[in-house]
């Protein structure tokens, strides 16, 4: 048994190896949260390992932040072959320009084939700018990743129209290939506690971020999210009861108030709050129908809601055919109980 094979068996990794033929390897831009490597980073490492095995390449990670050097151990245990660490007080909290400048300098020197980010706030900010600066290709929010080994091209499935279907995207010519992956869609790799490595520390002096957070603005109220874009909608009908209570419920749930055509006729909502194919179509995460009996036009306009809760006194109300959770009771009493429970 030769020494190189023995090293692999014992999971001992050195920083002095030479890159495999075909480019500068597969890189993961790591994130930390709460003093630990972010779960999406570990998922990205698992994807990177699969791609690297097909390419005959190594997996590297770039870890930027303040006080993050010791977190490199987790990356080695997850399967990374080499870690580059920029540990500097100026890198926390996240600033776009300081992080981007360091990554561009690093990758121009290293020449990666593939760079993976999590589709997080940081990843969504850095990935497109990095691709543009380096003349690379970009695929965002991948949920399945594969490789065409003949052309060394990554192919990623990306959800369209809320996951109604998927498109397979690729960047066959541009390098590096920059991808962001959706958190929670890939398996985390096995953590080998005996696998170790010594990270390479980068000598950096981050520039000043162009945007700085000074504190909350006084006397400013951000514009409300449009009804069609709201993640929670509390819709009222004629039998909703006290409109003020419904408004408080919507506020406590972080949602918007709407209504059906009957609520508009009764003066409970304005014209731009009517959920109807002739009015506003909605597709929230939660649609709470309070005292709405349900009709064809209303039901069609909220049919794309992820979860529908219907409250109505009539057990035969048509809205119950569309609801995921049906509550047969006086809507006003249910609203009062919900306000008390949320308290």
N, C-alpha and C positions, 0 to 999 in steps of 0.2 A: 504493500500500500504506500503510495508516494505521499510526500508531506502535504501537497496542496489538497489532496482528497481528505487527508486526516483533519486538516484545518476546517474544511466544510462540515465534516461529521461532528466536530467539537464546537461548531457554531462560533468559531473565533474569526473576527473580521478585522482586517488591517486597512489603514487608509492609504497604503503605498501601492495598491494594485493599479494595473494599467487598464484603461477602458477597453471594453470589447469592441471589435471592429464594427463600424457602421454609424458612428456618431458619438455624441456626448451623453448617451444614456437617457433614462426616464427620470424626471424630477417631480417631486411633490413639494409644493409650497405649504409648509405646515402652519397650523394655527394653534394657539393655546387659549384655554379658558379656565378660569378658576385654579390656576397653578397646575393644569394638566393638559396633555395634548388633546385637542378637540376630537370627538368621535368621527367627524367627517374626514379628518386627516388620516385616521387609521383606515377608513374605508378606501381613501384614495391610495394609500400605500398598498392595499390588497389589489386594487386595479393595476397599479404600477408594476407590481411583481408579476402579474399575469402577462402584461404587455412585454416586460423585459425578458421573460423566459422565451417568448416567441421571437424576440429580436436578437437574443444572445447579448444582452446589454446589462448594465448595472442599474440599480435604483438609488437615487440620491434624494436628499431632502434639504430644503433651505428653511431655516428656522430663525425668525426675526422677532425681537422683543426685548424686554428688560428683565433680567434675572431668569433667562430661559435655558441657560447652558445645560443644566442637569436634566432637562426634559429630552435631550438628545438620546438618553438611554432608552426611553420608551420607543423611539423611532427605530433604533437598532433592534430592539426586541420584536418589533412588528415586521422586520424583514428588510429594512433599509441598509444598503451597503456603505453609504457614506453620508455624513451630515455636515453641512456648512452652517455655522451659527454666527449671527450678528447680534450681539448682546450689548445693548446701549440704552441708557435712560431716555434718550431722545426717540426711541422707537415704541414708547408706550405713553399714552394710548396710541392706537393705530392712526397713522397719518399717511395719506395717499402718496405725496411726493417723496418723503423720506424712504418709504418702503419700495416704491417703484424705482427710484434711482439706484438703490442697492441691488435689486433684482436684475435690472438691466445690465449693470456692470458685471454682476456675477455670471449671468447667462451669456453675455458676449464673450467672456473668457472661457466658459465651459462648453458652449455649443450644444445644448441639449436637443434631442430629437423631439421629445414630448415633455410638456409641462402640465401638471395636474393641479387644480385648485378645487376646494369645496365651493359649491354655489351658495356662499354666504355673503354677508354684506361686504366683507373684505375681498373675497374672491371675485364678486361681481364688479368691484371697483378696479381691481388690479389686472384681471385676466385680459379684458379687451385692450387696455392701454399697453400692456406688455406685448401683446400680439402686434399691435400697430407700430410700436417703437422698433420691434425687431423684424418686421416684415413677415410675420408668421401668420398662420391660420387660426381661427377661433371657432370652437363649438361650445355652446353654453347649455347647461342643465341636462347633461347626459344621464340617462337612466339605465342604459345598457351599452357596454363598450366591447368592441372586438377589434381584430387586427387583420389586415390583408398582408401576410408576410412577404409576398412577392414584391410589393411596392412599399412595404414598411409604412402603410397608411392606416391610421386609426379611423374606425367607423363607429359612430355613436348614435344611438336612438334618442330622439328628443321629443317630449310630449308636445302636442299641438291642441289648441282649443280645449284646455283643461283636461287633457288625457283622452280625448275622443279618438285620436289616432296618433301614430308616431311617424316621424320622418327620420330616415337614416342619413346622416350628414358626414362628410369627409372633406379633408383638405389635402388632396393628393400631391400638390405642388409646393405649397407653402411650408416653410420650416422656420422655427419650431412649430409643432402642432400643439396648440394651447386648448385645454379642455377644463370646463367646470362640471362637477358631478353633483347631482341632487343628494342632499343629506338623507340618510336612512334607506337608500335604495341598493346599497352594495354591502356584502358581508365584510365584517372586520377580520383581519388576518389572525392566525394563531400567534399568540405572544410567547416567544421563546425566552424565558427568563435567564437562560445561560448565554444568550447571544449578546456580545458586547462590542464596543467600538469606541474610538477616541475621536470626537468631532474636530473639524478644522474651524478655528475661530477666525472670523473675518475682521480685519482692521477697518472700521467704518467711522465716519463722522457725518451723521445724518444732517441734511439741510432742514431749514425751518419749513413746517407745513404751510401751504398757502391759505388753509382754512383752520382757524382756531376756535374752539368753543369757549366763549367768555362767560356764559351763564344764561339763565332764562330771560327772555325778552319781556319787559313789563308793558302791560296794556295791549298785548298782541294776542289775537285769537286766530289760530290757523283756520283756513276754510274747511268746511265740512266735506267729507267724502261724498261724492254723488250717490244717489240712491241705487243706481244700476251697478255701482262698484262696492257697495257696502257688504261687509262679511256677515253682518247680523241685521235682519229686517224684522221689525215687529209691525205686523199689518193688522188694521182694525176693520171691523165690519159694523153694521147697524147694531148688532147685539153686543158690542164690546164693553158697554158700560161707561164708566168715567174715563174720558179721554185723558185727563191729567194724570191718572194713575198709569195708563198705558205709556205715556211719555216718560214718566219716571222709570218704568220698567225698561224701556228702550235705552235710557241713559245709563242705568245700572248695568245693562248687558253690553254697553258700548256699541249700540246699534242705531239704526235709523227708523223713524216712524213712517209707515205707508198705510194704504188702505185699498179697498176694492171700489168699484163704481158706486155701489150702494152707500159706502161711507162718504164719498164725495157728494152724492145727492143730499145726504143728511148734514152736510157742512162739517164733517169731522176731519177731513183732509183737504189739501189744496189739489189743484189739477195736476201739478207736477209730482204728486205723491201717489197717484193712482197706478196700482199694479194691474196692467191690462194690455192686451196686444195692441190696443189703440192708444195706450199711454206709455208706461215704463216697464220694460222687461228686466227681471232681476235674476241673479244666480248666486245667492249668498251661501255661506257655510251653514247657516241656520235661518230658517224662515218660520217665524212664529205667527200663526194666523189666529187672531183673537176675535171670536164672534163673526167670522166670515163663513157663510154657508157654502160658497164656491159656485162658480159658473164657468162656462167654457172659456171665455175670454180671459178671466182672471187666472184660471188654472194653467192655461197655456203659457202665460207670461211669467209664472214662477216655477215652471216644470223642471228647470235646470238647477233648482236649489238642492244642495247636498243633503240636507236633513230638514224635514218639514214637521212641525208640531202644530196640531190643529186643536183648538178649544171651542166647543160649541155645545149648546144644550140639546140639540136635536141629534139623536144617534144615527139618523138616516141622512144627515147633511152630506152632500156630494164631496165636500172637501176631505172627508175621512178616507175616500178612495185614493187620494193623492198623498196622504200623510204617512210619515214613518212612525209617529207617536200620536195617538188619538185620545183626547180627554173629553169625555161626555159630562159636562157640568156647566153651570152658569159662568160665562167668561169673567164677569166682574168679580166673582168670588175667588176664582183661580188666580186672577191678577193680584188681588189683595194678599192671598196666601204666598205668592211668589215674592212680592215686595217684602213681606215679613221674613221669609226665609233668607232673602238676600241682604236684608237688613241694615 
